[in-house]
Amino acid sequence: MIKVVILCGGQGTRLREETEYKPKPMVEIGKKPIIWHIMKLYSYYQLYDFILCLGYKGDVIRKYFYNYEIIHSDFCIHLGSKQHKIYSSDSDEANWNITLANTGYNAMTGARIKNVEKYIEGDFFLAT
């Protein structure tokens, strides 16, 4: 399975007015974050295995994907036990396998790729 490594750790200084409170990958285009659009494009080509190299405000990206199914699906929750049931989704996103890797706040591109090497199987992967 080909892995897609997406660099999400930069500070997005050219979008400072948008990235003061959220990382650049979470800036919205048409009510969806940039990272979603990138992943959606790869999934069009049946690439569903993603490794996100997190850094600056990586917690925002983690929370987005951790809560993704609950936000985008119908679900039932039992408040006393916090157990919930998510009703299945027919979207492409249901196939996405996402590894969220903390690659360091100040790490540069090469260091971020090196930090996720352990999640890449084989000699071939895609990076963006």
Wavefront OBJ file of the C-alpha trace (Angstrom):
o trace
v 0.000 0.000 0.000
v 1.457 3.356 -1.061
v 1.688 5.889 1.757
v 1.038 9.588 1.216
v 3.101 11.836 3.485
v 1.617 15.298 3.934
v 3.687 18.035 5.561
v 1.447 19.921 7.991
v 3.929 21.390 10.446
v 4.849 24.808 9.070
v 3.690 28.068 10.601
v 2.010 29.389 7.442
v 3.516 32.848 7.841
v 2.223 34.061 4.465
v -1.312 33.469 5.742
v -0.662 35.009 9.159
v -4.159 36.527 9.479
v -5.635 33.024 9.036
v -2.975 30.999 10.850
v -2.800 32.878 14.131
v -5.323 30.461 15.680
v -5.156 27.460 13.350
v -2.495 25.778 11.206
v -2.404 26.420 7.454
v -3.815 22.952 6.582
v -6.963 23.870 8.527
v -7.632 27.104 6.611
v -10.982 26.554 4.944
v -11.779 26.590 1.257
v -15.491 26.146 0.606
v -16.223 25.112 4.221
v -13.589 22.328 4.181
v -9.969 22.638 5.361
v -7.112 22.612 2.833
v -5.873 19.271 4.215
v -9.237 17.652 3.394
v -9.023 18.872 -0.214
v -5.513 17.457 -0.596
v -6.531 14.099 0.856
v -9.695 14.020 -1.246
v -7.577 14.491 -4.380
v -5.310 11.562 -3.461
v -8.301 9.379 -2.601
v -9.704 10.005 -6.088
v -6.710 7.932 -7.257
v -7.415 5.223 -4.639
v -4.655 6.376 -2.277
v -6.091 6.193 1.233
v -3.065 5.714 3.526
v -1.966 9.091 4.882
v 0.791 10.167 7.240
v 0.375 13.733 8.483
v 3.598 15.347 9.712
v 2.386 17.657 12.469
v 4.150 20.576 14.098
v 2.716 24.085 14.554
v -0.764 23.811 16.120
v -0.857 20.095 15.331
v -3.435 19.610 18.081
v -6.033 21.372 15.916
v -5.484 18.829 13.131
v -5.549 15.935 15.616
v -8.884 17.100 17.068
v -10.390 17.589 13.609
v -9.671 14.024 12.512
v -10.340 12.483 15.926
v -13.854 13.958 15.845
v -14.329 13.673 12.060
v -16.869 10.818 12.071
v -18.958 12.364 14.819
v -19.017 15.749 13.078
v -19.811 14.358 9.616
v -22.107 11.415 10.406
v -25.310 10.627 12.191
v -24.626 9.077 15.574
v -26.282 7.990 18.785
v -24.769 8.569 22.224
v -25.682 7.276 25.675
v -24.694 10.151 27.948
v -24.357 8.127 31.140
v -21.698 5.825 29.733
v -20.308 8.013 26.920
v -20.747 5.043 24.590
v -21.750 5.972 21.093
v -22.705 4.407 17.817
v -21.752 6.019 14.532
v -23.939 5.152 11.613
v -21.909 4.140 8.576
v -20.955 6.615 5.917
v -20.681 5.918 2.199
v -18.114 8.665 1.622
v -14.555 8.135 0.383
v -13.306 9.361 3.750
v -14.525 6.130 5.352
v -11.559 4.409 3.638
v -8.953 6.868 4.890
v -6.266 5.527 7.207
v -4.548 8.493 8.864
v -1.377 8.425 10.948
v -0.943 11.684 12.864
v 2.737 12.046 13.707
v 4.254 14.784 15.847
v 7.390 15.641 13.886
v 8.488 18.643 15.945
v 7.555 22.290 16.168
v 10.629 23.665 14.386
v 11.566 20.682 12.213
v 12.378 21.292 8.561
v 11.090 19.181 5.653
v 13.852 16.546 5.697
v 13.608 16.058 9.451
v 9.828 15.654 9.246
v 10.175 12.975 6.552
v 12.902 11.223 8.573
v 10.664 11.255 11.672
v 7.888 9.349 9.874
v 10.204 6.857 8.167
v 9.088 4.198 10.678
v 5.523 4.373 9.299
v 6.556 3.891 5.664
v 6.789 0.346 4.353
v 8.927 -0.268 1.281
v 10.990 2.131 -0.774
v 8.231 4.161 -2.402
v 5.916 6.824 -0.983
v 4.376 10.101 -2.095
v 4.944 13.415 -0.344
v 3.290 16.784 -0.565
l 1 2 3 4 5 6 7 8 9 10 11 12 13 14 15 16 17 18 19 20 21 22 23 24 25 26 27 28 29 30 31 32 33 34 35 36 37 38 39 40 41 42 43 44 45 46 47 48 49 50 51 52 53 54 55 56 57 58 59 60 61 62 63 64 65 66 67 68 69 70 71 72 73 74 75 76 77 78 79 80 81 82 83 84 85 86 87 88 89 90 91 92 93 94 95 96 97 98 99 100 101 102 103 104 105 106 107 108 109 110 111 112 113 114 115 116 117 118 119 120 121 122 123 124 125 126 127 128
